[in-house]
Amino acid sequence: MKILLLSPYPPYPPRGGGAMRIYQIIRGLAQRHTLTCLTFAPDAAAEAALAPLRALCRVVTVRGPAPRSVLRRAWTTFASPLPDMALRNASPAFRAALLDLAARERFDVVQAESIEMAPYLASLSTANGTLSASRPWLVLDQFNAEYVLQKRAALTDLRAALALSHPVQRSVGSVYSLIQWVKLAHYERAVMQTCDVTIVVSEEDRRALERIGGTRFVVAPNGVDTTFFSRAALAHDHRAPLPFAVPTLVFSGTLDFRPNIDALTWFVDAVLPQVHAHRSDVRLLAVGKRPAPVLRRLAERGRLTLTGEVADVRPYLAGATVYVAPMRIGGGIRLKVLEAFAMEAPVVSTSLGVEGIIGLRADVHCLLADTPQQFAGAIQRLLLDPATRRALGATGRELARAGYDWETILPRLEAAYR
């Protein structure tokens, strides 16, 4: 088949959950299909960095998307019927490039990677206002049930505001998320009616999208390349787990992503002091690019350590005394947790942090904790028990290898096309 993928950002280098998912889809499908990736690239350096991807598929780039100011986002929050995610990647140049490709070539499948790219599918679904009989199969790869993510964010911020924890900041965030929650529920319903099939990453997301009117789904979860994410591969690459001098809690992810910001600030404020009451030498390390200002301020006060963007996250995961996933907002299956499992890191997570991972059992694959007291207690338990840390690491890797390696996931995508 000839497949055209629409990417909201460069899929290479594959750093960050979305880029990693898109890269792995390209890497797997390119073995059996002819792929073209039409992607935004912010600048010439990003375009040049895509060179390894060109060995797998044809890559067509469009410069952008243009940044949207906070003032403009605030205005459209109230003035536009569309959610922020539908406006984020709007680009006449990208639409023109898409229509040019579709006019010159016949693609069997056009797949939008995330709801940010869904508006471009509508460009292909109709011709002069009428349904086009010769159009390609239109697929939306939906990273999250986005309205659920905003619902959880709104409720989290509202609870924090009522508890007088940053009341003004949290109140503003709650209003924004409430508006986006309502808009996204309407928008996601409309988008799914445009598409022939929607790919979701978990059964929970499928059920959430069914509730607002979706009907045609294929579940293809987030995955991990367990050959690359392994201690054996790390040794083969002449690298090793980082030998931290003190017990180190590791968190990883894109650090301007709202669920990750919430997770870290909650952990620093509510959990870490209880951990330090027993072990004052424990350090929290946040690995990831673009740390938000609130996280930089916490780092300046010595409450956590920021690495910034790293070329290879594996030594950090493998060296973690405990990997923490204190997620309170979000949806889907978190790639960060699967990578930690694959690297045999002992994981402590909230229930939401491992939501959607089929077959996961508490106290077998990881420890689960949903209150600050439970989370601190689980960390303390692992700090005192190396044998349990090793056992969780081994069973976590087996779960990732058996159910979430990309080699087992890609056939589900191909089933969606058939």
RODO-2510 file (C-alpha; in nm, 4 decimals, decimal comma):
residues 418
     n   res          X          Y          Z
     1     m     0,0000     0,0000     0,0000
     2     k     0,0955     0,3631    -0,0439
     3     i     0,0593     0,5437     0,2873
     4     l     0,0864     0,9149     0,3618
     5     l     0,1503     1,0115     0,7255
     6     l     0,0820     1,3664     0,8468
     7     s     0,3072     1,4576     1,1396
     8     p     0,2695     1,7614     1,3667
     9     y     0,6456     1,7754     1,4362
    10     p     0,9620     1,6036     1,3124
    11     p     0,9490     1,2307     1,4007
    12     y     1,3280     1,2204     1,4152
    13     p     1,5151     1,2267     1,6433
    14     p     1,2498     1,0227     1,8281
    15     r     1,2517     1,2033     2,1625
    16     g     0,9214     1,2483     2,3380
    17     g     0,6215     1,0183     2,3340
    18     g     0,4546     1,1456     2,0171
    19     a     0,7722     1,1565     1,8080
    20     m     0,8686     0,8089     1,9272
    21     r     0,5286     0,6656     1,8323
    22     i     0,5364     0,8220     1,4853
    23     y     0,8954     0,7090     1,4260
    24     q     0,8211     0,3500     1,5276
    25     i     0,5124     0,3415     1,3038
    26     i     0,7222     0,4623     1,0105
    27     r     1,0066     0,2220     1,0890
    28     g     0,7714    -0,0761     1,1038
    29     l     0,5368     0,0010     0,8159
    30     a     0,8201     0,0974     0,5799
    31     q     0,9294    -0,2675     0,5752
    32     r     0,6109    -0,3681     0,3886
    33     h     0,4602    -0,0499     0,2442
    34     t     0,5594     0,2637     0,0535
    35     l     0,5540     0,5546     0,2947
    36     t     0,5584     0,9309     0,2589
    37     c     0,5822     1,1492     0,5698
    38     l     0,4563     1,5065     0,5358
    39     t     0,5773     1,6848     0,8466
    40     f     0,6210     2,0251     0,9963
    41     a     0,9798     2,1284     1,0726
    42     p     1,0436     2,4465     1,2702
    43     d     1,3770     2,5382     1,1109
    44     a     1,6618     2,4270     0,8863
    45     a     1,8354     2,2395     1,1677
    46     a     1,5242     2,0281     1,2282
    47     e     1,5001     1,9542     0,8572
    48     a     1,8641     1,8420     0,8485
    49     a     1,8133     1,6207     1,1543
    50     l     1,5515     1,4219     0,9589
    51     a     1,8222     1,2687     0,7378
    52     p     1,8121     0,9203     0,9018
    53     l     1,4344     0,9086     0,8459
    54     r     1,4860     0,9585     0,4720
    55     a     1,6492     0,6154     0,4601
    56     l     1,3131     0,4664     0,5610
    57     c     1,0640     0,6735     0,3649
    58     r     1,0155     0,9831     0,1543
    59     v     1,0061     1,2930     0,3750
    60     v     0,8376     1,6178     0,2706
    61     t     0,8741     1,9126     0,5077
    62     v     0,6774     2,2321     0,5598
    63     r     0,8311     2,5086     0,7689
    64     g     0,6296     2,5803     1,0811
    65     p     0,3860     2,5797     1,2442
    66     a     0,3821     2,9491     1,3269
    67     p     0,3895     3,0120     1,7032
    68     r     0,0672     3,1332     1,8643
    69     s     0,1009     3,3932     2,1368
    70     v    -0,0571     3,3505     2,4786
    71     l    -0,2793     3,6495     2,3999
    72     r    -0,4047     3,4923     2,0778
    73     r    -0,4681     3,1594     2,2498
    74     a    -0,6613     3,3404     2,5232
    75     w    -0,8699     3,5220     2,2613
    76     t    -0,9552     3,2067     2,0654
    77     t    -1,0386     3,0231     2,3886
    78     f    -1,3426     3,2480     2,4183
    79     a    -1,3994     3,3627     2,0582
    80     s    -1,3569     3,0443     1,8532
    81     p    -1,5855     2,7389     1,8619
    82     l    -1,2783     2,5237     1,7923
    83     p    -1,0523     2,3852     2,0659
    84     d    -0,6941     2,4998     2,0953
    85     m    -0,5651     2,1716     1,9504
    86     a    -0,7582     2,2260     1,6265
    87     l    -0,5928     2,5667     1,5779
    88     r    -0,2411     2,4818     1,6893
    89     n    -0,1109     2,3509     1,3550
    90     a    -0,3266     2,5464     1,1106
    91     s    -0,1113     2,6266     0,8071
    92     p    -0,2141     2,7199     0,4517
    93     a     0,1295     2,6031     0,3350
    94     f     0,0817     2,2577     0,4869
    95     r    -0,2669     2,2245     0,3389
    96     a    -0,1328     2,3258    -0,0031
    97     a     0,1479     2,0694     0,0212
    98     l    -0,1015     1,7978     0,1166
    99     l    -0,3396     1,8774    -0,1678
   100     d    -0,0491     1,8897    -0,4132
   101     l     0,0697     1,5443    -0,3055
   102     a    -0,2835     1,4041    -0,3245
   103     a    -0,3326     1,5515    -0,6727
   104     r    -0,0091     1,4058    -0,8101
   105     e    -0,0272     1,0617    -0,6445
   106     r    -0,2932     0,8148    -0,5430
   107     f    -0,2474     0,7133    -0,1790
   108     d    -0,4326     0,4175    -0,0340
   109     v    -0,4196     0,5570     0,3211
   110     v    -0,3721     0,9044     0,4657
   111     q    -0,3101     0,8940     0,8405
   112     a    -0,3134     1,2006     1,0663
   113     e    -0,0853     1,1639     1,3672
   114     s    -0,2776     1,3147     1,6609
   115     i    -0,5862     1,5318     1,6678
   116     e    -0,3701     1,8372     1,5908
   117     m    -0,3486     1,7110     1,2309
   118     a    -0,7104     1,5977     1,1997
   119     p    -0,8281     1,9168     1,0234
   120     y    -0,6178     1,8192     0,7223
   121     l    -0,8144     1,4967     0,6751
   122     a    -1,1229     1,7076     0,6060
   123     s    -0,9350     1,8587     0,3103
   124     l    -0,9339     1,5146     0,1487
   125     s    -1,2785     1,3927     0,2545
   126     t    -1,4664     1,6287     0,0248
   127     a    -1,4153     1,7809    -0,3160
   128     n    -1,6006     2,1036    -0,3872
   129     g    -1,8295     2,0341    -0,0943
   130     t    -1,9283     1,6822    -0,2020
   131     l    -1,7946     1,3448    -0,0959
   132     s    -1,5081     1,2304    -0,3151
   133     a    -1,5503     0,8690    -0,4311
   134     s    -1,1819     0,8285    -0,5160
   135     r    -1,0373     0,9601    -0,1939
   136     p    -0,7939     0,7543     0,0170
   137     w    -0,8824     0,5716     0,3373
   138     l    -0,8698     0,8367     0,6119
   139     v    -0,7233     0,7328     0,9463
   140     l    -0,6790     0,9305     1,2675
   141     d    -0,4122     0,8046     1,5064
   142     q    -0,5536     0,9473     1,8278
   143     f    -0,2814     0,9712     2,0943
   144     n    -0,5336     1,0424     2,3723
   145     a    -0,9038     1,0869     2,4269
   146     e    -0,8274     1,4573     2,4507
   147     y    -1,1534     1,5688     2,6070
   148     v    -1,0873     1,3281     2,8951
   149     l    -0,7405     1,4746     2,9472
   150     q    -0,8855     1,8264     2,9725
   151     k    -1,1660     1,7062     3,1997
   152     r    -0,9106     1,5577     3,4390
   153     a    -0,6991     1,8727     3,4214
   154     a    -1,0001     2,0930     3,4994
   155     l    -1,1019     1,8839     3,7999
   156     t    -0,7435     1,8630     3,9299
   157     d    -0,6985     2,2403     3,9087
   158     l    -1,0385     2,3020     4,0653
   159     r    -0,9558     2,0801     4,3635
   160     a    -0,6218     2,2586     4,4074
   161     a    -0,7899     2,6010     4,3895
   162     l    -1,0484     2,5010     4,6500
   163     a    -0,7675     2,3729     4,8719
   164     l    -0,6000     2,7160     4,8397
   165     s    -0,2947     2,5632     4,6706
   166     h    -0,1951     2,8339     4,4166
   167     p    -0,5621     2,9452     4,3988
   168     v    -0,5332     3,2133     4,1275
   169     q    -0,3097     3,0115     3,8954
   170     r    -0,5149     2,6972     3,9424
   171     s    -0,8452     2,8804     3,8922
   172     v    -0,7280     3,0195     3,5575
   173     g    -0,6099     2,6725     3,4529
   174     s    -0,9393     2,5186     3,5577
   175     v    -1,1423     2,7677     3,3478
   176     y    -0,9201     2,7073     3,0443
   177     s    -0,9466     2,3282     3,0767
   178     l    -1,3223     2,3412     3,1359
   179     i    -1,3722     2,5344     2,8115
   180     q    -1,1380     2,3044     2,6196
   181     w    -1,3111     1,9970     2,7658
   182     v    -1,6474     2,1069     2,6240
   183     k    -1,5025     2,2133     2,2880
   184     l    -1,2990     1,8959     2,2472
   185     a    -1,5934     1,6680     2,3158
   186     h    -1,7806     1,8298     2,0245
   187     y    -1,4742     1,8509     1,8026
   188     e    -1,3561     1,4934     1,8544
   189     r    -1,7053     1,3680     1,7686
   190     a    -1,7006     1,5649     1,4419
   191     v    -1,3495     1,4490     1,3541
   192     m    -1,4357     1,0834     1,4053
   193     q    -1,7314     1,1205     1,1699
   194     t    -1,4910     1,2476     0,9023
   195     c    -1,2523     0,9534     0,9402
   196     d    -1,2965     0,5978     0,8193
   197     v    -1,1327     0,4607     1,1318
   198     t    -0,9808     0,5976     1,4527
   199     i    -0,6777     0,4314     1,6066
   200     v    -0,6695     0,4526     1,9873
   201     v    -0,3985     0,3494     2,2290
   202     s    -0,6115     0,1783     2,4933
   203     e    -0,9505     0,0231     2,5591
   204     e    -1,0165     0,3037     2,8080
   205     d    -0,9723     0,5620     2,5331
   206     r    -1,1934     0,3613     2,2989
   207     r    -1,4738     0,3557     2,5551
   208     a    -1,4316     0,7277     2,6262
   209     l    -1,4555     0,8158     2,2564
   210     e    -1,7513     0,5811     2,2062
   211     r    -1,9354     0,7792     2,4727
   212     i    -1,9239     1,0912     2,2552
   213     g    -2,0263     0,9172     1,9342
   214     g    -1,7274     0,7357     1,7857
   215     t    -1,8020     0,4028     1,6186
   216     r    -1,5048     0,2650     1,4204
   217     f    -1,1938     0,1902     1,6254
   218     v    -0,8781    -0,0169     1,6203
   219     v    -0,6715    -0,0389     1,9400
   220     a    -0,2969    -0,0067     1,8725
   221     p    -0,1282     0,0834     2,2015
   222     n     0,1886     0,2761     2,2572
   223     g     0,4841     0,0444     2,2471
   224     v     0,8543     0,0221     2,3071
   225     d     1,1424    -0,1225     2,1081
   226     t     1,2496    -0,3757     2,3702
   227     t     1,5585    -0,4658     2,1701
   228     f     1,6904    -0,1093     2,1947
   229     f     1,5469    -0,0403     2,5397
   230     s     1,7351    -0,3159     2,7183
   231     r     2,0360    -0,3456     2,9427
   232     a     2,1940    -0,5805     2,6883
   233     a     2,1689    -0,3155     2,4151
   234     l     2,3077    -0,0551     2,6525
   235     a     2,6135    -0,2740     2,7156
   236     h     2,6464    -0,3470     2,3428
   237     d     2,6601     0,0297     2,2818
   238     h     2,9451     0,0504     2,5369
   239     r     2,7274     0,2355     2,7820
   240     a     2,6171     0,1544     3,1341
   241     p     2,3566     0,2510     3,3937
   242     l     2,4485     0,5828     3,5508
   243     p     2,6204     0,5193     3,8866
   244     f     2,4328     0,7719     4,0975
   245     a     2,6136     0,8549     4,4229
   246     v     2,2912     0,8761     4,6261
   247     p     1,9504     0,7055     4,6001
   248     t     1,7905     0,8643     4,2941
   249     l     1,4273     0,8851     4,1889
   250     v     1,3952     0,9338     3,8131
   251     f     1,1107     1,0859     3,6143
   252     s     1,1243     1,1287     3,2359
   253     g     0,9170     1,3065     2,9734
   254     t     0,8655     1,6324     2,7894
   255     l     0,8726     1,8847     3,0714
   256     d     0,6488     2,1540     2,9273
   257     f     0,3643     1,9034     2,8873
   258     r     0,0938     1,9901     3,1369
   259     p     0,0359     1,6390     3,2816
   260     n     0,4109     1,6053     3,3433
   261     i     0,4314     1,9484     3,5073
   262     d     0,1399     1,8600     3,7348
   263     a     0,2931     1,5239     3,8213
   264     l     0,6286     1,6707     3,9210
   265     t     0,4938     1,9684     4,1155
   266     w     0,2542     1,7431     4,3089
   267     f     0,5349     1,4983     4,3803
   268     v     0,7752     1,7701     4,4968
   269     d     0,5147     1,9405     4,7173
   270     a     0,3286     1,6420     4,8615
   271     v     0,5444     1,3284     4,8355
   272     l     0,9114     1,4205     4,8427
   273     p     0,9036     1,5823     5,1901
   274     q     0,7699     1,2551     5,3319
   275     v     1,0456     1,0617     5,1558
   276     h     1,3083     1,3013     5,2948
   277     a     1,1698     1,2555     5,6462
   278     h     1,3165     0,9031     5,6313
   279     r     1,6028     0,9498     5,3836
   280     s     1,7274     1,3063     5,3463
   281     d     1,9855     1,2082     5,0822
   282     v     1,7291     1,0921     4,8228
   283     r     1,7425     1,2989     4,5017
   284     l     1,4740     1,3572     4,2384
   285     l     1,5989     1,3733     3,8785
   286     a     1,3712     1,4921     3,5953
   287     v     1,4986     1,3907     3,2520
   288     g     1,3512     1,5733     2,9559
   289     k     1,3474     1,8728     2,7268
   290     r     1,1892     2,2153     2,7642
   291     p     1,1365     2,2292     3,1434
   292     a     0,8572     2,4690     3,2295
   293     p     0,9378     2,7814     3,4352
   294     v     0,7768     2,6364     3,7477
   295     l     1,0098     2,3347     3,7250
   296     r     1,3130     2,5564     3,6705
   297     r     1,2202     2,7493     3,9842
   298     l     1,1945     2,4259     4,1820
   299     a     1,5372     2,3246     4,0510
   300     e     1,6852     2,6611     4,1522
   301     r     1,5578     2,5992     4,5044
   302     g     1,7247     2,2583     4,5087
   303     r     1,4048     2,0562     4,5184
   304     l     1,4802     1,8573     4,2036
   305     t     1,7517     1,8263     3,9394
   306     l     1,6848     1,8924     3,5703
   307     t     1,8990     1,7293     3,3023
   308     g     1,7498     1,9057     3,0004
   309     e     1,7269     1,7111     2,6764
   310     v     1,9511     1,4032     2,6671
   311     a     2,0656     1,2039     2,3652
   312     d     1,9908     0,8698     2,5328
   313     v     1,7518     0,8245     2,8235
   314     r     1,8451     0,4588     2,8808
   315     p     2,1383     0,5120     3,1246
   316     y     1,9128     0,7249     3,3458
   317     l     1,6343     0,4662     3,3514
   318     a     1,8746     0,1791     3,4119
   319     g     2,0502     0,3687     3,6917
   320     a     1,7334     0,4769     3,8735
   321     t     1,6960     0,3504     4,2268
   322     v     1,3219     0,3974     4,1703
   323     y     1,1399     0,5265     3,8636
   324     v     0,8382     0,7394     3,9581
   325     a     0,5237     0,8082     3,7515
   326     p     0,3080     1,0308     3,9762
   327     m     0,0550     1,1100     3,7013
   328     r    -0,2758     1,2719     3,7945
   329     i    -0,3773     1,4045     3,4500
   330     g    -0,3728     1,2417     3,1094
   331     g    -0,4855     0,9361     2,9238
   332     g    -0,3676     0,6657     2,6890
   333     i    -0,0682     0,4473     2,7697
   334     r     0,2405     0,6320     2,8853
   335     l     0,5463     0,5532     2,6826
   336     k     0,7690     0,6616     2,9714
   337     v     0,6424     0,3752     3,1879
   338     l     0,6930     0,1160     2,9129
   339     e     1,0501     0,2392     2,8609
   340     a     1,1169     0,2159     3,2338
   341     f     0,9760    -0,1378     3,2399
   342     a     1,1903    -0,2382     2,9414
   343     m     1,5035    -0,1059     3,1154
   344     e     1,4170    -0,3089     3,4290
   345     a     1,3679    -0,0033     3,6474
   346     p     1,1527    -0,0603     3,9591
   347     v     0,8451     0,1582     3,9125
   348     v     0,6148     0,3330     4,1567
   349     s     0,3127     0,4868     3,9836
   350     t    -0,0314     0,6229     4,0456
   351     s    -0,3139     0,4098     3,9065
   352     l    -0,3594     0,6701     3,6318
   353     g     0,0079     0,6460     3,5389
   354     v    -0,0321     0,2824     3,4288
   355     e    -0,3896     0,3089     3,3042
   356     g    -0,4528     0,0976     2,9963
   357     i    -0,1591    -0,1419     3,0380
   358     i    -0,3244    -0,4802     2,9934
   359     g    -0,1995    -0,7559     3,2213
   360     l    -0,0357    -0,5238     3,4722
   361     r    -0,0632    -0,6378     3,8334
   362     a     0,0159    -0,4271     4,1362
   363     d     0,3054    -0,5584     4,3486
   364     v     0,4076    -0,7857     4,0590
   365     h     0,5074    -0,5452     3,7832
   366     c     0,5187    -0,2212     3,9846
   367     l     0,3931    -0,0627     4,3048
   368     l     0,0788     0,1518     4,2857
   369     a     0,0076     0,4491     4,5112
   370     d    -0,2533     0,7235     4,4771
   371     t    -0,2031     0,9345     4,7900
   372     p     0,1119     1,1142     4,9042
   373     q     0,1406     0,8838     5,2040
   374     q     0,1071     0,5699     4,9906
   375     f     0,3536     0,6985     4,7308
   376     a     0,6175     0,7896     4,9893
   377     g     0,5657     0,4551     5,1640
   378     a     0,6112     0,2600     4,8401
   379     i     0,9348     0,4459     4,7648
   380     q     1,0608     0,3858     5,1174
   381     r     0,9818     0,0152     5,0816
   382     l     1,1897    -0,0120     4,7650
   383     l     1,4786     0,1927     4,9046
   384     l     1,5062    -0,0649     5,1826
   385     d     1,4557    -0,3758     4,9665
   386     p     1,6958    -0,4315     4,6731
   387     a     1,5522    -0,7797     4,6106
   388     t     1,2050    -0,6378     4,5458
   389     r     1,3553    -0,3741     4,3185
   390     r     1,5212    -0,6454     4,1096
   391     a     1,2059    -0,8588     4,1007
   392     l     0,9873    -0,5688     3,9835
   393     g     1,2455    -0,4799     3,7206
   394     a     1,2462    -0,8320     3,5789
   395     t     0,8690    -0,8744     3,5682
   396     g     0,8174    -0,5229     3,4314
   397     r     1,0501    -0,5972     3,1408
   398     e     0,8722    -0,9227     3,0666
   399     l     0,5379    -0,7420     3,0535
   400     a     0,6757    -0,4827     2,8116
   401     r     0,8420    -0,7448     2,5933
   402     a     0,5417    -0,9766     2,5727
   403     g     0,2633    -0,7262     2,5170
   404     y     0,4043    -0,3913     2,4092
   405     d     0,6905    -0,4465     2,1696
   406     w     0,6255    -0,2654     1,8411
   407     e     0,6582    -0,5895     1,6482
   408     t     0,3347    -0,7072     1,8093
   409     i     0,1544    -0,3728     1,7659
   410     l     0,2153    -0,2887     1,3996
   411     p    -0,0049    -0,5710     1,2628
   412     r    -0,2994    -0,4021     1,4377
   413     l    -0,2373    -0,0859     1,2365
   414     e    -0,2327    -0,2877     0,9160
   415     a    -0,5614    -0,4470     1,0209
   416     a    -0,7095    -0,0951     1,0432
   417     y    -0,6092    -0,0327     0,6804
   418     r    -0,7573    -0,3604     0,5613
***
